[in-house]
Amino acid sequence: MGAVFALFAGWYHYTPKILGLDYNRLLSKVHFWILFIGVNVTFFPQHFLGLQGMPRRIPDYPDAFAGWNLVSSWGSIISVIATALFLYIVYEQLAYGKAVSRNPWLVPQFFYDLLQVLLNRAYSSLEWALNSPPKPHPFISLPLQSNIFAPTSWFFKGLGFYSKPLYTYLITKLILCYYSSPANSPLQPYFVTGFVDGEGTFGVFFRKGENRKFGYSVSLSFSIGLHSKDRLLLERIQNYFGGIGIISVHGSNIVHYTVTKNRDIAKIIEHFDKYRLITQKLANYILFKQAFEIISRQDHLTVEGFKKLVAIRASINLGITDDLKASFPDVVPAKRPLIKDQEIISPYWLAGFTSGEGTLSVYIFKSKTKIGFGVTISIRIYQHSMDKGLLQSIVTYLGCGRVDVATRGDCWFVVSKFSDIETKIIPFFNKYSIEGVKALDYTDFKSAAEIIKEKRHLTQSGLDAILKIRSGMNRGRQC
């Protein structure tokens, strides 16, 4: 039975990694104790029977041995119950399991490197460095490895209690008292709303089905699509919503967080009813919520209700397909709400919106300076012209910047005046953090600002430093 317990342990340890789905931790512990009791009740009485003289592996025995054999039979029944529970745990894991991070077992200890943990790079072997579930053949060649779990050198070399590494790890310890992994770090509700205002999508989808009443099945979807570099941020958003939905990979470098189950959509709606969207995406959300209410009341099973869903679909995102339009030619698109009075409702909303839509840039241009080049930095937020009023609200809220409009119909908020960046933008985002990979761009942005502030950009060494910073920002970042 020791081997059987080892098999169960292997299942519980590795299937979250292999499947990318977690199981019910409470039921798994119950399974262990039921099986532990059943196995011992089954086999322990056999010791007493052996001492009484009963041979092993016989099909029949004298009545004198019946008592302990009955106890063993009870134990085997308990073991069968434990096995049935295990099968239910596996079913629940496959059907309703929550998505897991790269290393669901990561519980950072005192000497862990905080930066590596925050970047989700804390792993003791290569499989935990991959997404869950891993792709086939993920490594072209064997990567270089190092032991980031080893205690730092100050511990052995006695650098003293005032050393920087000790300070860093004391701070790490305090942080990890609250969070066992970066994927569990909580996000502010308005940050989530702001980020969805920038990157989220609310959809009503129709799929052809021959056995369907109206020839189509209908489903709702809330999704966020990002570059694979920002998978960790999607995991944090998923954790904010209680682990609902799935994170999937599309192509070589795109990841999507998607929520489609109606009971989970109800949680999404509960959030956005409380923490309101303010871009024109709010119109999509209002129509999306109407579609959810129709489906919740089962009205989509009637002709009138189904046509309302088609009308809603015609008014959000890209509208309806030609096939759907041909099937319901008399449907008039639902009236789309017009969003006005777009006031910034929280600094965390602006932090989330910038994390999604903001661009932090460093520009180098020819100049009449001694080194022949000048440097400027800027922050921009791009939007459709329908949200020009929102961008004006950002100007008012931050007390700096301007809104420019392009002839092609889009517009953007921009701050390029260095004094505004130094006194308003950087202090704001130091307090209300940008999240995701863009946070690394913000760190580089601040480094460039520091060089400009000290006038070092007017020297060749300072210009070289800024060139190096710029080469690693935005699309140039490798992480």
N, C-alpha and C positions, 0 to 999 in steps of 0.2 A: 504493500500500500504506500510505502514511501515514494516509489516511482510515480504512482497515480497522483499523489499530492504535488510532486514536482511538475507533472504535466499541467495540472490546474494552475500552479503558480506561474508557469511559463505562459499560459493563455492570458492570465490576468495582467502579466507584466508587458507582453509584447503586442497583444491584439490592438490596443489603442494606437500603437505606432503603425502596425500593418494595415489596419482598416481606416485609421483616422477618426475613429468613433470611440467615445468613452462608454463605460458600462455603469450600472447602478452600484456604487461603492458599498452602500448599506447592505443590499441583497447579497453581494459577494462575500461580505463578512458573515452574514447569516448562513450562507452556503458552506463556508469553511467550518463553522461550529457544528452545524447539523451533520456534516460528513465526518467530522472528527469524532463526534459522539457515536454515530452509527458504526464507524469502523472499529472503534474500541469495544463497543457492546457486542459486535460480531465476533471479533477475534480473541479478545481477552479471556472469555469463558473457555476457549479451547485449551488454554494452559491447565485449567482445573481438570478438564476431561482427560488430558494426557496423563496427569498425575494419578487419576483414578484407573488408568489402564486402557482407555479407549484408543484403538489404533487410528492412524490418520487415513483419510481418503477411502472410507468404506461407505457403501450405499445404505447400510442398515446397522442398527446397534441395539443392544439390550435396553429395556425400559429404564434401567438404572441410570442410563446416561441421558434420558429425555429432558430433564430439567434444564441443564446448562445448554443443550442444543436448542431448546425453545427460546432461551435468552438470546442465543446467536441469531435465531430467525428474526426476532424482534429487531436486532441490530441491522440485519440486512434490509429489512423494510425501511428503517430510518435512512439507510444509505440510498435506497431507491428514491425516497422523497427528496434527498439532497441532490441527486442526479436530475430529477425532474425540475427542481428549482434552478439548477445550472442551465438546463436547456431553455428555461424561460429567460434567464439573464442574457443568454446569447441572442435569443429572439429580440428582446428589448433593445439590446445594443445595436443590432443590425437595423431595426425598424425605427428607433427613436433616439439612438445615441447622439450625444452632442459632439461637435467637432472639437478636436484637441489640438494643442500647440505642438511644436516640434518635439519638445520633451515634457510630457505631462507629469513626469516624476520629479522635475527639477524643484528642489527646495534648497536655495542657496544658503551656505553656511558662512561662518564668520570671515574666512579668508578668501572668499570668492572675489574676483575682479568685478567691480560694479559695472564698469563700462561694457564688459563682455556679457554680463547678465542682461543689461538693458537692451543690448543689441541682439539678444536671443542667440548668443554664440557660446553659451556655457554648456559644454557637453564633454563627456569622458570618452566617448567613442563615436565613430563617424556616423552611425545610423541616426543618432540624436541630433546631428547637424542638418538633417534633411527635413523637408515638410512631411506632414502626416496626412495621408499615406505617401511614402516615397515613390518617385517615378522609377520605372525600370532603367537600369544602367545610368544612374545619375552622374557618375564621375567618368570623365574621359581618361583621366589618369589619377593615381592615388594622391590626394592632397597632402600638403605638409601639415604636420600636427605638432602641437605643443601642449604641455600640461598646465592649463590655466587654473587648475584647482590647487596647485602646490602653494604652500604658505609663502608669503613674501620674504625677501631676503632680510628685512629688518628683524624678523623673529629669530633668525640664526646668528646674524652678525651683530645684534645688539645695538641698533642705531638709536635706541632711546625712545622714551615715551612722547617726545615732541616731534618725531619724524612725520613727514607728510604721508607715507603709506599708512601709518597707524591711524592718523586722522581720517584718511579716506575710508578705511575699513570700519572705523567706529561709526561713521555716517552711514556706511552700507548696512551695518548691523541694525541701526535704528530704522532704516527704511524697510529692511526685510522682516522686521517684527510685524509689519502690517501687510506686506505683499510677499507671497511665496514665489512669484515669477512676474516678469514684466507684462505678460498677457493678462494678469489679474489686476493691473493697476487701474483704478477707477477713472473714468472720464466724467467731466462735468456735464450735466444734462444739456445745457445750452451749447456747450462745445459740440456735442453730437448733432444737435439741431443745425448749428451753423455749418458743420461739415457736410451734412446731408443737403443743406441748401445749395452747396457747391457741387457735390459729387453724387448725390442720391438720385434714384429713379423710381417712380411709382407707375406700375403698369397693369393693364387689363389685357389679357391674352386669350385669343380664340384659336382652337385647334380643330381641324376637320376630324370627324368621327362618324363612320357609317351607322353605328348603333345609337348615336345621340338623337335626342328628340328633335332638335332643330338643325341637325347636321354638323353641329360644332359643340365642343366642350369649352368651358370658360374657366379661367383661373386668374388669381391676383398675384402680383409679385412686387416686392420691395427689394431693391438691390443697390449695391455700391460697387463700382468697378475701379480698380487701381492697378498700378504697376506692381509687379511681384515684390519689389523692394519694400513695399508698404503692407505686406501681408500681416505683420505684427500689429499694425494699427487696426486692420480689419478684425483681427482676433480680439482686440480690446473693445471694439464696438460690439462685436458679437457677445462678449462677456457682459457688457453694459446691459444688453437686452436679455440677459439671463441665459445665454448659451443657445438661443433659438436660431434656426436657419443653418445654412451650410456655407462653407468657404470652398470654392472650386477653382481650378486652374484652367485658363483658356489660352491656348497657344503657348508660346514660349515665355512670355513675360507679363501676362495679365491674370489677375486674380479677382474673383467676384464673391461678394457676400450676398446671399440671396435668401429671402424669407418668402415661402409660398403657402404654408399650411394656414388654414383660416384661423385656427386658435392662436397661432403665432402672430398673424397679421393683426389680431385684436390687441396684442401687446404693443405693436408698432403704433397703432392708432392711439392707444392710451397715452403713449409718450408725446406724440405730436399734437394731441389735443391740449396737453398741459404745457408743453414747451413749443410754442408756435413758430412755424416757418414764416419768413418775411419776404423772400424773393418771389418772383412770378411762379416758382415751383409750388407755392401754396395753392394756386388754382388747380394744378394737377392733383395735389393731395385732397382737396375738397371733393373733386370728382371721384377720386380713388376711394374715398370714404363712402361716398354715395353708392358706389358699386359694391363695396363690402356689405353695406346694410341691405342691399337688394339680395345678395347671395345668402346672408345670414337669415333673412326671412323666408328663404326658399322661393322668392318671387321670380328668380331666374328660370324656374321650371314652367312659367307661364309665358305666352307669346309676348304680352305687354312688357313683362319684366325683362325678358331676354333682349327685346328691342331697345329698352332703356340702357342696357349694358353696351350694346353696339353703339348707341348714340354717345355714351360716355367715352368709349374707346375712340370714336371719331374726333373727339375734342382734346385729347391728351397726346403728348409726344408727337409721333409722326402720323397719327390718324389711322384709318383702317386700310386693309389691303384691298386690292381690286376684287379678289374672290369674295371677300366678305361684303363688299359694296354691291356686287352683283347678286348676292344671296338676299340682301336686305336693301333694295334700291329706294324704298320709301322712307328710310330712317334719316331724320334730320339731326345733325350733330348737336349735342347738348350745349346749352349756353355756358360759356366759359367765364368764371368769375374774373373780374379785373381787380388786381391787387393794388391798393393805393396806401398812402400814409406809411411808407416803409421806414419806420424809425428803428434804430439799433436798440435792441431790448436788453442786451447783456454784453459785457466785455468778453465773456467766454464764447458768446455767439460769434463775435468778430474774430477771435482766435481760431475757432473751428472753421469759419468761412475762409480765412486766409490760409489755413492748413490745406484746404482743398483747392482754392482758386488763386491763391497768391503766387507771385513770382518775385524772387529776390535776385537782383542782377548786379553785376559789376561790369562796367563799360570802360574800355581803354581806347582812346582816340588820339589822333595826331594833334600836337599842340606846339606852341612856340616856346615851351619851357626848355630848360637846359638839356634835358634828356630826350626832348622831342615828342613826348607823349603826356597826355593828361588822363586823369582817372575820375570817374563819377560812379555813384551807386544809386540804386533806386528800388522801390517796391511798387509792384503793380497788381491790380486785381481786375481781371477781364470779365465782362458780362455782355449779354445782349442789350441792345438799346432800350428794350422794355424795362430794364432794371436801372436805367440812368438815375432815377430818383433815389434808389437805394445807395448808389455810389455817392450821390450828393450828400446823403445822410452820413456816410462814412467820413466825408470831408468835414462836416459839421461836428461829428462825434470826436474825431481826433484833433480837430483844430488845425489841420494842415492838408496840403495836397490839392489836387485839382482833378477834374473829370474831362478827359479828351474823348471826342467822338470821331470814328472812322467813317469814310464814305460808304463802306460796305455794310454798315448797319450795326456794328458792335461798338462798345465803348469801354473805357477803362479808368479806374482810379489810379493815380500815380503820385508818388512823393519822391522828388529827386533833389530837393534843396537840402544840403547836408546839415544845416542847423536844425531843420525839422526832424530829420532822421536821428540826429544825435540827442535832441532834447525831448522828442515826443514818440517817435516810432520805437526806438530801441527800449526806452523805459517801459512802454506799454507792453511789448511782447516779452520783456524780461519778467513782468508780473503775470501776464496771461499767456501761457506758453503755446507756441506752435508745436504741433505733434507730428509724429511720423518721420520719414526720411527728410522732409522739408525742415525739420528742426536742425539737422546737420547743416543744411544750406544757411539757416539763420545764424548758426555759430560761425560759419565762414564769413557771412555777411558782416557780422560784428567785428571779426578780425580785420577785414578790409577797412571798416569804418575807423578802427583804432589806428591803423597805419595812416589813413588820411588825416585824422585828427592831429597826429604827431608830425604831420608834414613829411613823413618819410616816403610818401609816394612820389615826391619830387626828386628822389635819389634813385640811382640805378638799382641798388639792392632792395629798396622798398618796392619799386616797380616789379622786380623779379618775384618778390614775395606775393604781390597781388596777382601776377600772372599765374603763379602756382595755385593760389586760392581759387581763382576763376576757373582754371582747368578742371578742378575737382567738384565744381558746383553743378546743380541741376542735372542735365543729361550726361555730364562728364563724371558724375559720381559713380564709383564702383563699390557697391556694398550689397 
